[in-house]
Amino acid sequence: MKKEDVTHKGVITGITANVLTIRTEDECRCDGCAVMALCNKDSSDSHETLSINVGDTSCYSVGERVEVTASPSSTLLATWWALVLPTLVFIGVILGVRFGWPESGAWSILAGFVALGVYDLFLYLFRKRIASRVVWKVRPM
C-alpha cells in the first residue's frame, strides 16, 4: 500500500453475485476526497458503505474484516470527472457565449450554469459506468 492510496478498513455486510457491500469501521474524513462522490455515504454517521465489484466473491464471507484500497490513478480519474471537467465546461461555455455574443452580459453566466446542470445529468445517467472505472482492491485483514 502506497501513501497516496485511499484506504479504508471495514466489514463485509453483504455479498451478491459479484458485489461486496462493505461498511467502513474507521471514521471517514471524506472532505476533499474526489472518490467521495462514488461512495454511498450514510448520512446518519461518519461511516461509508461501499459497493465494490469483484470477480469472485466465493473467498469472502459476511462479517469478514477487509481493507479496501483505491489507487492514485482511480482517485485522479474521480478528480477529473468531479472537479476538473465541470470547471472547464463552466468556463468554456461562459467564454464561448461572451465571445459569440459580447452583449450577452449575465446570460453567459446563466448559460454556464445550465451547462453544469446538463453535465450533472450526464454524470447521473452514467454514474455506474464511471464508478466501475474506479478500481478498488479488497484484502482480508
ZATIBA-765994 format. One record per residue (C-alpha): residue in three letters; x, y, z. Coordinates in Angstrom, 2 decimals, decimal comma, always signed. Layout:
residues N
+------+---------+---------+---------+
: resn :      px :      py :      pz :
+------+---------+---------+---------+
:  ala :       X :       Y :       Z :
...
+------+---------+---------+---------+
//
This chain:
residues 141
+------+---------+---------+---------+
: resn :      px :      py :      pz :
+------+---------+---------+---------+
:  met :   +0,00 :   +0,00 :   +0,00 :
:  lys :   +1,36 :   +3,40 :   -1,01 :
:  lys :   +0,91 :   +6,60 :   +0,92 :
:  glu :   -1,17 :   +8,10 :   -1,92 :
:  asp :   -3,73 :   +5,28 :   -1,87 :
:  val :   -7,19 :   +5,87 :   -0,43 :
:  thr :   -7,59 :   +3,08 :   +2,14 :
:  his :  -10,42 :   +2,09 :   +4,46 :
:  lys :  -10,83 :   -0,82 :   +6,86 :
:  gly :  -14,26 :   -2,33 :   +7,09 :
:  val :  -16,56 :   -5,29 :   +7,50 :
:  ile :  -18,39 :   -7,09 :   +4,70 :
:  thr :  -22,11 :   -6,60 :   +5,33 :
:  gly :  -23,47 :   -8,18 :   +2,17 :
:  ile :  -22,49 :  -10,34 :   -0,78 :
:  thr :  -24,38 :  -10,58 :   -4,07 :
:  ala :  -23,40 :  -12,01 :   -7,47 :
:  asn :  -20,07 :  -10,18 :   -7,95 :
:  val :  -20,52 :   -7,31 :   -5,50 :
:  leu :  -19,27 :   -6,91 :   -1,93 :
:  thr :  -21,02 :   -4,40 :   +0,32 :
:  ile :  -18,54 :   -3,12 :   +2,88 :
:  arg :  -19,23 :   -0,81 :   +5,82 :
:  thr :  -16,14 :   +1,05 :   +6,94 :
:  glu :  -15,06 :   +0,73 :  +10,55 :
:  asp :  -12,94 :   +3,83 :  +10,76 :
:  glu :  -14,39 :   +7,31 :  +10,74 :
:  cys :  -14,12 :   +8,56 :   +7,18 :
:  arg :  -12,94 :  +12,07 :   +6,64 :
:  cys :  -14,04 :  +12,46 :   +3,07 :
:  asp :  -13,77 :  +16,24 :   +2,83 :
:  gly :  -11,81 :  +16,96 :   -0,32 :
:  cys :  -11,76 :  +13,31 :   -1,47 :
:  ala :  -12,66 :  +13,02 :   -5,13 :
:  val :  -13,78 :   +9,42 :   -4,70 :
:  met :  -16,43 :  +10,51 :   -2,17 :
:  ala :  -18,97 :  +11,02 :   -4,96 :
:  leu :  -18,69 :   +7,35 :   -5,85 :
:  cys :  -19,22 :   +6,11 :   -2,30 :
:  asn :  -22,64 :   +5,53 :   -0,77 :
:  lys :  -22,33 :   +7,83 :   +2,23 :
:  asp :  -24,63 :   +7,04 :   +5,16 :
:  ser :  -25,94 :  +10,39 :   +6,38 :
:  ser :  -26,60 :   +9,12 :   +9,92 :
:  asp :  -22,94 :   +8,68 :  +10,83 :
:  ser :  -19,41 :   +9,18 :   +9,59 :
:  his :  -19,06 :   +5,67 :   +8,13 :
:  glu :  -19,38 :   +4,77 :   +4,47 :
:  thr :  -21,00 :   +1,85 :   +2,73 :
:  leu :  -19,02 :   +0,84 :   -0,33 :
:  ser :  -20,35 :   -1,43 :   -3,07 :
:  ile :  -17,32 :   -2,97 :   -4,74 :
:  asn :  -17,44 :   -5,13 :   -7,83 :
:  val :  -15,11 :   -8,14 :   -7,51 :
:  gly :  -14,61 :  -11,03 :   -9,89 :
:  asp :  -15,13 :  -13,88 :   -7,42 :
:  thr :  -16,99 :  -13,50 :   -4,13 :
:  ser :  -16,58 :  -17,13 :   -3,06 :
:  cys :  -13,48 :  -16,36 :   -0,98 :
:  tyr :  -15,31 :  -13,72 :   +1,12 :
:  ser :  -17,93 :  -14,09 :   +3,86 :
:  val :  -20,31 :  -11,72 :   +5,62 :
:  gly :  -18,72 :  -10,31 :   +8,77 :
:  glu :  -15,18 :  -10,68 :   +7,47 :
:  arg :  -12,86 :   -7,75 :   +8,13 :
:  val :  -11,20 :   -6,38 :   +5,00 :
:  glu :   -9,13 :   -3,46 :   +3,80 :
:  val :  -10,20 :   -1,67 :   +0,61 :
:  thr :   -7,80 :   +0,47 :   -1,38 :
:  ala :   -8,26 :   +2,77 :   -4,37 :
:  ser :   -5,13 :   +3,52 :   -6,36 :
:  pro :   -3,93 :   +7,05 :   -7,13 :
:  ser :   -4,96 :   +6,62 :  -10,77 :
:  ser :   -8,52 :   +5,91 :   -9,65 :
:  thr :   -8,61 :   +8,98 :   -7,44 :
:  leu :   -7,17 :  +11,04 :  -10,29 :
:  leu :   -9,94 :   +9,79 :  -12,57 :
:  ala :  -12,56 :  +10,73 :   -9,97 :
:  thr :  -10,95 :  +14,17 :   -9,61 :
:  trp :  -11,14 :  +14,63 :  -13,38 :
:  trp :  -14,87 :  +13,83 :  -13,52 :
:  ala :  -15,86 :  +15,62 :  -10,29 :
:  leu :  -13,70 :  +18,77 :  -10,36 :
:  val :  -11,65 :  +19,47 :  -13,48 :
:  leu :  -14,08 :  +18,72 :  -16,30 :
:  pro :  -17,07 :  +20,63 :  -14,82 :
:  thr :  -14,83 :  +23,65 :  -14,26 :
:  leu :  -13,68 :  +23,52 :  -17,88 :
:  val :  -17,29 :  +23,15 :  -19,09 :
:  phe :  -18,47 :  +26,11 :  -16,98 :
:  ile :  -15,65 :  +28,45 :  -18,02 :
:  gly :  -15,75 :  +27,28 :  -21,65 :
:  val :  -19,47 :  +27,96 :  -22,01 :
:  ile :  -19,21 :  +31,38 :  -20,35 :
:  leu :  -16,30 :  +32,42 :  -22,57 :
:  gly :  -17,92 :  +30,93 :  -25,68 :
:  val :  -21,14 :  +32,85 :  -25,11 :
:  arg :  -19,27 :  +36,07 :  -24,24 :
:  phe :  -17,09 :  +35,88 :  -27,37 :
:  gly :  -20,00 :  +34,85 :  -29,62 :
:  trp :  -22,41 :  +37,46 :  -28,27 :
:  pro :  -20,49 :  +40,23 :  -26,46 :
:  glu :  -23,73 :  +41,94 :  -25,43 :
:  ser :  -24,99 :  +38,79 :  -23,64 :
:  gly :  -23,98 :  +40,08 :  -20,17 :
:  ala :  -25,28 :  +37,93 :  -17,35 :
:  trp :  -26,83 :  +35,48 :  -19,81 :
:  ser :  -23,39 :  +33,95 :  -20,32 :
:  ile :  -23,24 :  +33,04 :  -16,62 :
:  leu :  -26,75 :  +31,59 :  -16,80 :
:  ala :  -25,66 :  +29,53 :  -19,82 :
:  gly :  -22,69 :  +28,28 :  -17,81 :
:  phe :  -24,97 :  +27,10 :  -15,00 :
:  val :  -27,32 :  +25,44 :  -17,49 :
:  ala :  -24,31 :  +23,64 :  -18,99 :
:  leu :  -23,34 :  +22,47 :  -15,48 :
:  gly :  -26,87 :  +21,16 :  -14,98 :
:  val :  -26,64 :  +19,20 :  -18,22 :
:  tyr :  -23,20 :  +17,92 :  -17,16 :
:  asp :  -24,60 :  +16,80 :  -13,79 :
:  leu :  -27,42 :  +14,99 :  -15,57 :
:  phe :  -24,79 :  +13,27 :  -17,75 :
:  leu :  -22,86 :  +12,23 :  -14,63 :
:  tyr :  -26,03 :  +10,92 :  -13,04 :
:  leu :  -27,02 :   +8,88 :  -16,09 :
:  phe :  -23,54 :   +7,37 :  -16,49 :
:  arg :  -22,64 :   +7,13 :  -12,77 :
:  lys :  -22,40 :   +3,34 :  -12,72 :
:  arg :  -20,17 :   +3,22 :  -15,77 :
:  ile :  -17,90 :   +5,94 :  -14,37 :
:  ala :  -17,84 :   +4,33 :  -10,91 :
:  ser :  -16,86 :   +1,00 :  -12,45 :
:  arg :  -13,62 :   +2,59 :  -13,64 :
:  val :  -12,55 :   +3,29 :  -10,08 :
:  val :  -10,62 :   +0,19 :   -9,17 :
:  trp :  -10,90 :   -0,93 :   -5,55 :
:  lys :   -8,68 :   -3,70 :   -4,23 :
:  val :  -10,04 :   -5,79 :   -1,37 :
:  arg :   -7,69 :   -7,64 :   +1,01 :
:  pro :   -8,63 :   -9,72 :   +4,02 :
:  met :   -7,20 :   -8,44 :   +7,30 :
+------+---------+---------+---------+
//
